[in-house]
Amino acid sequence: MDNLSNELQERISSLVNQKIIQQKDVLCVDDIAAMFCVSKDTAYDYIAGIRAVSDTLGMAGKVHRQDYEYWLKMRIGKSYNNKDERRGK
């Protein structure tokens, strides 16, 4: 039972962090790490991927929320495109 309550607390904390972060204009490595529940090293990789698509700020270790949202749309579009290719469309 303790394990379940700890998992529930972690999930709730993660959701609260995501909601707070979504209200920010600039996301730093700690924000990205909290959003995706990953290490800082992995978060830096995510930031590099986001900046490769769009880099409004030009600041190391930080991305603008709009750049993140654009990157997310690009990733979602790629997965849909891959599914269409498999179906022969």
VEXDREN-2710 file (C-alpha; in Angstrom, 1 decimal):
% VEXDREN-2710
k/r/px/py/pz
1/MET/0.0/0.0/0.0
2/ASP/2.9/2.4/0.8
3/ASN/4.3/1.8/-2.7
4/LEU/1.0/2.7/-4.3
5/SER/0.6/5.9/-2.3
6/ASN/4.2/6.9/-3.2
7/GLU/3.5/6.3/-6.8
8/LEU/0.3/8.3/-6.6
9/GLN/2.1/11.2/-4.9
10/GLU/4.8/11.2/-7.5
11/ARG/2.3/11.2/-10.3
12/ILE/0.3/14.1/-8.7
13/SER/3.5/16.0/-8.2
14/SER/4.4/15.5/-11.8
15/LEU/1.1/16.7/-13.0
16/VAL/1.2/19.8/-10.8
17/ASN/4.8/20.5/-12.1
18/GLN/3.6/20.2/-15.7
19/LYS/0.7/22.6/-15.1
20/ILE/3.0/25.2/-13.5
21/ILE/5.6/24.8/-16.3
22/GLN/2.9/25.2/-19.0
23/GLN/2.3/28.7/-17.7
24/LYS/5.9/29.7/-18.2
25/ASP/7.2/31.4/-21.3
26/VAL/10.8/30.2/-20.9
27/LEU/11.6/26.6/-20.1
28/CYS/14.9/25.6/-18.5
29/VAL/16.6/22.2/-18.2
30/ASP/15.0/21.7/-14.8
31/ASP/11.5/22.4/-16.2
32/ILE/12.0/20.0/-19.1
33/ALA/13.4/17.3/-16.8
34/ALA/10.3/17.7/-14.5
35/MET/7.9/17.6/-17.5
36/PHE/9.2/14.4/-18.9
37/CYS/10.4/12.8/-15.6
38/VAL/13.9/12.4/-17.0
39/SER/17.4/13.2/-15.8
40/LYS/19.0/16.6/-16.6
41/ASP/21.3/15.0/-19.1
42/THR/18.3/13.7/-21.0
43/ALA/16.6/17.0/-20.6
44/TYR/19.6/18.7/-22.3
45/ASP/19.1/16.3/-25.2
46/TYR/15.5/17.3/-25.5
47/ILE/16.5/21.0/-25.4
48/ALA/19.0/20.3/-28.2
49/GLY/16.2/18.6/-30.3
50/ILE/13.8/21.5/-29.7
51/ARG/16.5/24.1/-30.6
52/ALA/17.3/22.2/-33.8
53/VAL/13.7/22.8/-34.9
54/SER/13.3/26.4/-33.6
55/ASP/15.4/28.6/-31.4
56/THR/13.7/31.9/-30.6
57/LEU/15.9/32.7/-27.5
58/GLY/19.3/31.6/-28.6
59/MET/20.2/30.9/-25.0
60/ALA/22.0/27.7/-23.9
61/GLY/19.9/25.4/-21.7
62/LYS/16.7/27.3/-22.3
63/VAL/13.9/27.2/-24.8
64/HIS/10.8/29.4/-25.4
65/ARG/7.5/27.7/-24.8
66/GLN/6.5/28.4/-28.4
67/ASP/9.6/26.6/-29.7
68/TYR/8.7/23.6/-27.5
69/GLU/5.1/23.6/-28.8
70/TYR/6.3/23.8/-32.4
71/TRP/8.8/20.9/-31.7
72/LEU/5.9/18.9/-30.2
73/LYS/3.7/19.4/-33.2
74/MET/6.6/18.4/-35.5
75/ARG/7.1/15.2/-33.5
76/ILE/3.4/14.3/-33.5
77/GLY/3.2/15.0/-37.3
78/LYS/6.1/12.7/-37.9
79/SER/4.5/9.8/-36.1
80/TYR/1.3/10.3/-38.0
81/ASN/3.2/10.5/-41.3
82/ASN/5.0/7.3/-40.5
83/LYS/1.7/5.5/-39.9
84/ASP/0.4/6.8/-43.2
85/GLU/3.5/5.5/-45.0
86/ARG/3.0/2.0/-43.5
87/ARG/-0.6/2.1/-44.7
88/GLY/0.5/3.0/-48.2
89/LYS/-1.1/6.4/-48.3
END
